[in-house]
Amino acid sequence: MALVELFLLISAVNAGLTAQPPNILFVLADDMGQWAAGTYGNSEIKTPNIDKLAKEGVKFDNAFCNTPVCSASRTSYLTGRLPSQHGVHDWIAGGNGCGQNPPIFYSREETTYTDVLAEHGYVCGISGKYHLGDQQQPQHSFSHWFVHQSGGGLDHPALLFC
């Protein structure tokens, strides 16, 4: 569904229905439920920056993650497909290109929203946790690549520049 909406947005820009393409910032946080942000009604946890982004941009009130596992949910967000469609069902333990395991490209054949955006002149970047296979080289039209070497966490805190 996300890819359909993206195509509609790009079509509107190309047809001249909107003056210029909007900036798009997609923020994904591990282990952060919707209930853990002020913009969704939590008065105990202070999230002023997330709240401001939600107020000034687009806030998704009816969205969900189809799996609680990082690699599978990231692939779903990027592709707009379910794990049963894209094939990533669990967190990816190996194949990140670090250590003894050779790098693996789990979603190479998939079209992602970043591929679509790049085809329409957007510059796409990623910072933080990728955790979808080879971390050593940019994938899916990301021209700016600043990711954790092995998925992230306290045991792998160093970042990798490519």
Protein Blocks (a to p, Z undefined) as FASTA:
>chain_A
ZZmmmmmmmmmmmnopafbacdddddddehiafklcfknopakbccfklmmmmmmmccdf
bbcdfbfcfklmmmmmmnopafklnopabdcfbhnopajbdcddfklmpccfklmmmmno
pacddehjfonajfkbccehiabdcddfkopajklmbccdZZ
